[in-house]
Amino acid sequence: MRHPEFPLTDHLIYLNHAAVAPWPKRTRDAVIAFAEQNSRFGSHYYLDWLKKEVELRRQLQSLLNAPSSDDIALVKNTSEALSFVAYGLPWQPGDNIVSSNEEFPSNRLAWQSLADQGVEFRQADLNSAGTPEDALFALVDGNTRLLTISSIQFASGLRMDLPRIGEFCKQRGILFCVDAIQSLGAVQFDAQACQADFVMADGHKWLFGPEGLAVFYSTAAARAKLKLTQYGWHMMKDTHNYENVPWEIHPGARRFECGSPNMLGIHALSASLSLLLEIGMANVEALVIERSDYLKAAIAAHPQLVLLSGQQSKLKSGIVVFKHQSHDNQALYQHLQQNGVVCALRGGGIRFSPHFYNSFAEMDRALALAIDSSL
């Protein structure tokens, strides 16, 4: 039986939340209601829309355990937020940035583009030391200005020990930047506990939101280090005083929002977050990990399948990667897709990423299709 918030078509088994997630029913309804209101009344209820914007900032503050909603910026996507940091910091020739060789392009290209300023981007092999964190630390030296890492690696599901990395950076005066797109909505996240200076994540994966709206968190101290690279009416201190001359930059994170907000996306993402916050992220994480553990155990126990994701790590994620002993990854992927299993080709195999609402019965059906020898 389908979860009431996810009335997916009967023939689909959706195991691709690490890519783009389906919207909950309440999110669909919120978008329909917003569209209906807009088509009938235009901007007559704009003050109510602004209240929804305030609500979303508070929801995101809760989700990240940010000190204040003033630390939350609503931006277009993860890449934009990363670029704000990359092009906001005053770099010097010889500076370096430490990261890993497993990053999604968003958390690589922005930093590599600084090469013409004499900034080196160092990529650690996360398997080259006793722990992934030690592999990162080995590349740090006196010229390291920033360490940037994905909280969970998109292709392997490896989950980093963020508090340990944050403490390491804090002791050395190194800025700590976290791409949290594979964590938020799947596992608990605490920006203060991990001492992150910057955190960013799109809303369209585990958060069940639309594409085109992301969160960008920054501490007040870190925010002050960034020069602005975009300007517009919305980043003023007195935002709705349009004759504001002279004007001041907004003291909080809204300084990174240069123009009109994505009101449709705000209504949608707020509805999606309301579901996660109602359930509670501790409960969501427990359900997600329970499902990923179930898949890992079943895959490891079957002689025709090879589990590529780590099974023993104390830090777990919702990402499970595997391959078939005798079938080509591309052929297996096509077979699964054609039979209604929505998944991805990642990390040298097939990536399943179940969410809290996925049933064990449908995961069993997906595994049965993966084992199918008729390919």
Protein Blocks (a to p, Z undefined) as FASTA:
>chain_A
ZZfklcccfkbccdbfkmcccddfklmmmmmmmmmmmmmnommlmmmmmmmmmmmmmmmm
mmnopabfklpccdfblmlmmmmmmmmpccdehiacdddfkbcfklmmmmmmmmmnopac
ddddfklpmbfklmmmmmpcfklfbdcddfbafklopacdfklmmmmmmmnopacdddfk
lmgopaccdfklnopabdcddfklmnopaehiacddddfklmmmpccfbdcfklpfblml
mklccddddfblmlmmmbccdfklmmmmmmmmmmmmmnopklmmmmmmmmmmmmmmmmmm
pmkbccfbdfkbmbdcfbdcdddfkbcfklmmmmmmmnopacddeehiacddddfklcfk
lmmmmmmmmmomkZZ
